[in-house]
Amino acid sequence: MDKESLLKSVNAIKGVQGSMLVSKDGLVLVNSMPDSVDPNLISAVLSSMFTNIDVQSKRMQRGKLKRFFIETD
């Protein structure tokens, strides 16, 4: 499944207003967020979160973080 099709599937879920895929370094890979959302701001925050979670995961000896999912109101 390509990235655009993946987001279409996610966005088809009742209550989902938008979605995006972001690389661990903060690059927006694909975006379907509403126009009121700044994808660059979100991607920067997500990149920082990924780095922090990865560090803590290694500290807990849980290995390298592969991916994470965030859901908000």
Secondary structure, DSSP 8 states (H G I E B T S, - for coil): --HHHHHHHHHTSTT----EEE-TTS-EEEE---TTS-HHHHHHHHHHHHHHHHHHHHHTT------------
